[in-house]
Amino acid sequence: MRHLVFGRTSSPNIQFFRYFFVGGSSAVVDLAVFTVLVTVLDLHYAVAAFVGYMMGLAWNHLLSVLWVFQSSKHTRSKEIAIVVGIAIGGLLWTWLLLYVMIDLMGIHEVAAKMISQVIVLAWNFGMRKIYVFH
C-alpha cells in the first residue's frame, strides 16, 4: 500500500492511480477558476475554459513531474513543447465538448465543464504517458 503514495514508480497502474489524484486536484483548480469567471464575472464559457484549463494544466504538470511519472523521455524544452501540444489538444476537446453540451444540448455551463473534465482526463493521461514520460 505504501508504494501507491511514496517513491518513484514505473508501474502504469500506480501511475494512473496517482494521476487520478493529480488530475482531481487540477480539475478542482480548473473548475473553480471556470466557475468564478462564468458565474461571477460573466465571461463567455470559451474564455473561462481557456483560463481555467491553463491554470489547472500548470498545477497538473508540476505534480506529474514530482509525483506521478518517473522521468521524461526528452530534454526539458522538448518536454514542455510536447506538453503544450497535448494541452492544446485537450483544450480543443474541452471547447468542442462544451459547445455541444452548452449550445446544442442546453446543459448548464458548470455541469458541462465537469463532464468535459472527465472525458479530457483520459486524453491527457494517455498522451502524457505515450509521448512525454516513460
C-alpha positions in Angstrom: 0.0 0.0 0.0 2.9 2.3 0.8 4.2 2.2 -2.8 0.9 3.7 -4.1 1.9 7.0 -2.4 5.7 7.1 -1.8 8.6 6.7 -4.1 9.1 6.7 -7.8 7.3 4.1 -9.9 7.2 2.9 -13.5 4.1 0.8 -13.0 1.3 2.1 -15.3 -1.4 1.1 -12.8 0.2 3.1 -9.9 0.9 6.0 -12.2 -2.7 6.1 -13.3 -3.8 5.9 -9.6 -1.6 8.8 -8.8 -2.6 10.7 -11.9 -6.2 10.3 -10.9 -5.5 12.3 -7.7 -3.3 14.8 -9.5 -6.0 15.2 -12.1 -8.6 15.6 -9.4 -6.7 18.4 -7.8 -6.1 20.0 -11.2 -9.8 19.6 -12.0 -10.6 21.5 -8.8 -8.3 24.4 -9.8 -9.7 24.4 -13.3 -13.4 24.2 -12.3 -13.0 26.8 -9.5 -11.5 29.3 -11.9 -14.0 28.5 -14.6 -17.0 28.8 -12.2 -15.8 32.2 -10.9 -15.2 33.5 -14.4 -18.5 32.3 -15.8 -20.8 32.9 -12.8 -19.3 35.9 -11.1 -17.5 37.8 -13.9 -20.0 36.6 -16.6 -17.3 35.7 -19.1 -18.1 33.6 -22.1 -17.5 29.9 -21.3 -14.8 29.5 -24.0 -12.7 32.3 -22.4 -13.3 30.9 -18.9 -12.4 27.4 -20.1 -9.1 28.6 -21.5 -8.1 30.4 -18.3 -9.2 27.6 -16.0 -7.6 24.9 -18.2 -4.3 26.6 -18.3 -4.2 27.1 -14.5 -5.1 23.5 -14.0 -2.5 22.4 -16.5 0.3 24.2 -14.8 -0.7 22.6 -11.4 -1.0 19.2 -13.1 2.3 19.3 -14.9 4.2 20.3 -11.7 2.7 17.4 -9.7 3.1 15.0 -12.6 6.8 15.7 -12.8 7.2 15.5 -9.0 5.0 12.5 -8.1 3.4 10.6 -11.0 5.8 9.8 -13.8 9.3 8.5 -13.3 11.2 10.7 -15.9 10.8 12.3 -19.2 11.9 10.8 -22.5 13.1 14.2 -23.6 15.0 17.3 -22.7 13.1 19.8 -20.6 12.4 22.2 -23.5 11.2 19.4 -25.8 9.1 18.1 -22.9 7.4 21.5 -22.4 6.8 21.8 -26.1 5.1 18.4 -26.2 3.1 19.1 -23.0 1.9 22.4 -24.6 0.8 20.5 -27.8 -1.1 17.9 -25.6 -2.7 20.8 -23.7 -3.8 22.4 -26.9 -5.4 19.1 -27.9 -7.1 18.9 -24.5 -8.3 22.4 -24.7 -9.8 21.8 -28.2 -11.6 18.7 -26.9 -12.8 20.8 -23.9 -14.2 23.6 -26.2 -15.8 21.0 -28.5 -17.5 19.2 -25.7 -18.6 22.5 -24.0 -20.0 23.7 -27.3 -22.0 20.5 -27.9 -23.3 20.3 -24.3 -24.0 24.0 -23.7 -25.0 25.4 -27.1 -26.6 22.3 -28.6 -27.9 20.4 -25.6 -28.6 23.2 -23.2 -26.6 21.8 -20.3 -25.6 24.4 -17.6 -22.0 25.7 -18.1 -20.6 24.3 -14.8 -22.2 20.9 -15.3 -20.9 20.7 -18.9 -17.4 21.7 -17.7 -17.5 18.9 -15.1 -18.5 16.3 -17.7 -15.8 17.5 -20.2 -13.2 17.2 -17.5 -13.8 13.5 -17.0 -13.5 12.9 -20.8 -10.4 15.1 -21.2 -8.7 13.3 -18.3 -8.3 10.2 -20.4 -6.8 12.2 -23.3 -4.3 14.0 -21.0 -3.1 10.8 -19.2 -2.8 8.8 -22.4 -1.0 11.4 -24.3 1.4 12.2 -21.5 2.1 8.6 -20.9 2.8 7.8 -24.5 4.6 11.0 -25.7 6.2 12.6 -22.6 7.0 10.1 -19.9 8.2 6.5 -19.6 
